[in-house]
């Protein structure tokens, strides 16, 4: 999928959340009402809440502040 966004999205890529958990990016979809881009990703650890998640691309790709340092919410650690 061709997405015009500065954040590198690799379908099938392995991403690490800033808290340490890992996820596989499954695809990018559009919200049916707003057309906002949504990231569909798979949780790669035993999560009792579920394995498949969706989050707005703007949130998936944002930079957050942790202990005074700016870090990506999700960073690509392997391209598949």
C-alpha positions as CSV (number, residue, x, y, z in Angstrom):
1,X,0.0,0.0,0.0
2,X,1.4,3.4,-1.0
3,X,1.0,5.7,2.0
4,X,2.3,9.3,1.9
5,X,3.5,9.6,5.4
6,X,7.1,10.2,6.8
7,X,6.8,7.2,9.1
8,X,8.2,4.0,7.6
9,X,5.4,1.4,7.4
10,X,6.5,-2.1,6.4
11,X,3.6,-4.6,6.0
12,X,4.7,-7.7,7.8
13,X,7.4,-5.7,9.6
14,X,8.2,-6.3,13.3
15,X,7.7,-3.3,15.5
16,X,8.6,-2.6,19.1
17,X,6.4,-0.4,21.3
18,X,8.3,2.0,23.5
19,X,7.3,-0.1,26.5
20,X,9.0,-3.2,25.0
21,X,6.3,-5.4,23.6
22,X,6.5,-6.5,20.0
23,X,4.0,-6.5,17.2
24,X,3.7,-7.4,13.5
25,X,2.2,-4.8,11.2
26,X,-0.5,-6.7,9.3
27,X,-1.9,-3.9,7.1
28,X,-3.3,-0.4,6.9
29,X,-7.0,0.2,6.5
30,X,-9.3,3.2,6.3
31,X,-11.9,4.0,8.9
32,X,-15.3,3.5,7.2
33,X,-16.8,6.8,8.4
34,X,-13.9,9.2,8.6
35,X,-11.5,7.6,6.1
36,X,-8.7,8.0,8.7
37,X,-5.8,5.6,8.1
38,X,-5.7,2.9,10.7
39,X,-2.9,0.4,11.4
40,X,-3.9,-3.2,11.9
41,X,-1.3,-5.1,13.9
42,X,-0.8,-8.4,15.7
43,X,0.3,-8.7,19.3
44,X,3.3,-11.1,19.5
45,X,3.0,-12.0,23.1
46,X,0.3,-13.7,25.2
47,X,-2.2,-10.9,25.7
48,X,-5.5,-11.9,27.4
49,X,-7.2,-8.8,25.9
50,X,-6.7,-10.0,22.3
51,X,-4.2,-10.5,19.5
52,X,-5.3,-8.3,16.7
53,X,-5.4,-4.5,17.3
54,X,-6.1,-1.4,15.3
55,X,-4.8,2.1,16.0
56,X,-4.9,5.4,14.0
57,X,-1.8,5.7,11.9
58,X,-1.2,9.2,13.4
59,X,-1.0,7.6,16.9
60,X,1.0,4.5,15.7
61,X,3.6,6.8,14.2
62,X,3.8,9.5,16.8
63,X,6.7,10.4,19.0
64,X,6.1,10.2,22.8
65,X,8.0,11.6,25.7
66,X,9.4,9.0,28.1
67,X,11.5,10.2,31.1
68,X,12.2,13.4,29.4
69,X,13.3,11.9,26.1
70,X,11.3,11.8,22.8
71,X,11.0,8.3,21.4
72,X,8.8,6.7,18.7
73,X,5.7,5.0,20.0
74,X,6.5,2.1,17.7
75,X,9.9,1.5,16.0
76,X,10.6,-0.9,13.2
77,X,13.1,-3.5,14.3
78,X,12.9,-6.0,11.4
79,X,11.4,-5.5,8.0
80,X,9.8,-9.1,7.9
